Amino acid sequence: MAKLAGVFMSYWHIFPVGTGLDTGGRSRIEQTTGPLPLTSTNQHTMNMMLRTAPVWSPWDRFVTPAHRVHRRPEASPSTFRPAANIRREAEAYVLTLAVPGRQKEDFRLELDQDTLVVRGEGKDLDGTYTRREFSLESFERRFRLADNIDTGAVAATYTDGLLRITLPLKAEAQPQTREITIA
């Protein structure tokens, strides 16, 4: 068991937050070993993921991807979370949420102290679906911002089903190069 625990911990070290690790149809569980400038704070959903989606199962190699879809819990208003990517650029972080089928008026972004709150208004989908992999339901995502984010300059755009939120770094947090004279 100790050896298995070591392998499990290595798994987390190899795949930190934001790598988009595909777990074969199961929910993604994002972990990190150190502080990040931007982290999700929706603990309820994380607990649901831990209960409903095992990280690894010895039966996975015998189950086809089509069967994995049926093991996934269906999206509901209380658990729907659009997928998010966080990318570091030279002078900012860019948070991108995949939210197709909406208008920019459907979103509301707020800064609550050190937390960015992203809300999306949803609509009911009519009809009977044989497969449903994305949702138009309402959602709320919260991201804790680090001290080095310039909250006064946050900007957002919505195009092609992607909500992009630019979180600029404060001037003193941006990497600067200076020459050091040898005495």
N, C-alpha and C positions, 0 to 999 in steps of 0.2 A: 504494500500500500504506500509506503514511503517513496518508492521509486515512481509510482503513478502520480503521486502528489508533485514530485519534482518535474515531471513531464508537463503536468497541468500548469504549473507556475511558468514554465518556459513558454508555453503557449501564449500566456498573457504578455510576457515580455516581448515576444516577437511581433504581436499584433496590437499596437497601442490604438487609442481612440483616433478615429478618422481614416483608418486604412480601408474601410469598406469591405472587410473580410466577409466573403460569402460563405455561409454555413449551410449551404445546400437546401435552401427553402425554409429553414427555421429562422426565428427572429434573431437579429444580431444583438450580441451583448458586448457593450463597449467598456473596456477597462483600461486603466493606465497605472503606471507605477510612480508617477510624480505629478506635481501640479501642472495644470495647463492653463493658459490664459482664458480659455472659454470652455465651460463645462455644462452639461445638462443637469438640471436639478429636479427632474420629475421622478422622484423616488418611487411613487406608487406604480408607475408603468415599469420601472426597472424591476421591482419586486414581482410584478406579473410575468415579466419575461423570464425571470429566474425560475418561477414556479412552472411555467408552461413550456419552456423550450430548453431541453437539456443541452449542455455544451457539446457533449460527445456521447454516443451510444454505440455499444458493440454491434448493434443491428443495422447501423447506418449503411454499411456496404451492401446489405441485402435488399435495401429499400430503394426503389426507383424514384427519381425526382417527382414523378406524377403522384406517387403515394405520399411524399413529404408534404405536398400542398394540402392534403386533407388532414394532416396532423396539426397544421397551423391554426390557431384560434382566429375566428373571423373578426374583422374590424368592427368595432362598435363605437358609439360616441364617447364612451369612457376610456377606450384604449387606443383610438386612432392617433398615430403620430407620424407626420410626414417624415420621410428620410431626410437627413441633414448631412451636409459635407462642410467641413471647416478647413480652409486653406490659408496658409501663411504666405503673405506677399511681403515685399520689401518694406512698405510703409503702412500696412494694414492687415487685418484678418478679414477674410470674406466667408461669410456664412451663407450657404445656399440650401434652400429647402425645395424639395420636389413636390409641387402642389398643382397638378394639371387641372384644366377645366374651370378655372376661376377668373375673376376680374380683379384688378388692383384694388377696387373699392371693397372687396371681400376681406381685406386684411386690416389688422390694427396692430401697430407696433408701439410699445411703451417702454420707457426706461424707468424702473422702480429701484432707486438707489443703485446697487451694483448688479442688477438683474435686467436682462433684456427679455421682455414678454412679447411673444408673437402669437397673435390670435387670428384664426381664419373662420369666417362665417361659412356654413355649409348649406347644402340643399339636399332634399330627399331625392333619391333616384327611383324613378318609376320602372316597373317591369320586373320580370323574373330573370335572374342571371344564372347561367350555368357555371360561370367562373367570374370572380370579381377580385382583382388584384390591386386596385387603387380605390380611393374613397374621395367623395366630395363632401364628407361630413365636417362638422365644425371641429376645431382642434385648438389646443393651446400648448405652446412649447415655451419653456423658460431656460435661459442660458445665463449663468453667472459670469460677469465680466471681471477681468483682472484690473488692477489699478493702473496699468499702462495703456488702457483704452481711452481715447479722447471721446467721451460720451456726447460732447457738444457738436461733433462733426459726423455722427452716424448717418448714413444715407441708405436708401433701399430702392430697388427697381424690380419690376415683375415683367418678364418676357418669356414667351415660349414655355410656360408652365413652371418656370423656376423663379422663386423669390430670392433675390440676392441682396444681402445686407452687408454693407462695407463698414467695418469697425476700425477706423484709423488709429494708429499708435500715437501716443503723445510725443511731442518733439524730442524730449529727453530720453524716451524709450527706443527711438530709432537708432540702429547701429551707426556709429560715426567712426571714421578713421582719422587718426591724427598721427603726425610724425613725431617721434621722440628723438631728441638730440642726444648723442652720446658725449658725455663730458670728459 
